[in-house]
Amino acid sequence: MPRPTATQLVYGSATVFLSTLAMLLLSQTQTGIGAAVIALAGLGLGLLVAMTVPMPGMSRVVRRGGAGAPAPEGAAPLRAVPPPAGQRPRPRAGARVGEHTR
């Protein structure tokens, strides 16, 4: 599960605080059990709000290609780039291991 973003934390915390405060004021409970139930309900509501806030990078916008546009076949094949004229290619890392030992 990915870590929550700052936006998710802010929305969830604000929801917990405001919903718990509103439920306590509207219910006018005077027992500890009633306050605990309301606090748990506010926490659950805050978690629900925090998890439904969209994550960055998960866009719901349809791409410009449209639904009928064909998908690309695949990535272009990788090719080696030749060295510039007048330069020798570098030796591989493992090729020079025993160069200075006799």
C-alpha atoms as one frame of an Amber mdcrd trajectory, in Angstrom:
protein
   0.000   0.000   0.000   1.488   3.363  -0.974   2.116   6.049   1.594  -0.612
   8.703   1.904   0.091  12.107   0.423  -0.092  15.378   2.333  -3.449  16.159
   0.727  -4.895  12.865   1.891  -3.648  13.451   5.437  -5.120  16.963   5.548
  -8.515  15.923   4.176  -8.708  12.888   6.450  -7.700  14.817   9.572 -10.120
  17.647   8.854 -12.911  15.150   8.285 -12.192  13.352  11.564 -12.174  16.599
  13.533 -15.181  18.260  11.932 -17.401  15.189  11.719 -16.670  14.184  15.321
 -17.377  17.703  16.537 -20.630  17.888  14.562 -21.844  14.482  15.772 -21.028
  15.324  19.401 -22.889  18.629  19.189 -25.894  17.171  17.384 -26.269  14.045
  19.540 -25.768  15.856  22.860 -24.431  12.625  24.357 -23.412  12.672  27.996
 -21.921   9.210  28.371 -18.404   8.052  27.715 -19.593   5.136  25.612 -21.577
   7.471  23.358 -18.560   9.738  22.904 -16.355   6.718  22.113 -18.807   5.472
  19.479 -18.926   8.920  17.900 -15.121   9.170  17.961 -14.805   5.784  16.211
 -17.400   6.816  13.635 -15.473  10.047  12.971 -12.228   8.100  12.599 -13.834
   5.694  10.159 -15.248   8.583   8.147 -11.842  10.262   8.068 -10.178   7.075
   6.806 -12.827   6.728   4.127 -12.291  10.293   2.936  -8.489   9.965   3.001
  -8.558   6.797   0.911 -10.965   8.190  -1.693  -8.919  11.342  -2.383  -7.274
  10.666  -5.760  -3.605   9.734  -5.734  -1.230  11.854  -7.833  -0.502  10.363
 -11.238  -3.778   8.444 -11.387  -5.646  10.565 -13.870  -9.177   9.834 -14.988
  -8.762  11.887 -18.160  -8.978   9.957 -21.414  -5.848  10.227 -23.515  -6.015
  12.197 -26.770  -5.569   9.160 -28.971  -9.140   8.129 -28.302 -10.495   4.644
 -27.853 -10.133   3.738 -31.534  -6.453   4.638 -31.856  -4.199   1.590 -32.285
  -1.701   0.863 -29.556   1.997   0.979 -30.492   3.525  -2.405 -31.264   6.341
  -2.008 -28.760   9.448  -0.077 -27.953  11.984   0.655 -30.659  14.889  -1.820
 -30.735  18.059  -0.742 -28.971  21.098  -0.160 -31.187  24.700   0.473 -30.243
  25.914   3.991 -30.971  29.262   4.013 -32.766  32.078   6.067 -31.167  32.988
   9.404 -32.767  35.514   9.287 -35.585  39.115   9.143 -34.372  38.391   7.583
 -30.965  38.910   4.004 -29.889  36.024   2.253 -28.166  36.515   1.800 -24.434
  37.385  -1.701 -23.260  34.831  -3.486 -21.139  35.244  -3.273 -17.372  36.212
  -6.933 -16.982  38.767  -6.807 -19.810  41.344  -4.790 -17.798  41.286  -6.813
 -14.597  44.608  -8.599 -15.057  46.360  -5.877 -17.068  48.935  -4.841 -14.433
  49.576  -8.151 -12.741  52.279 -10.576 -13.958
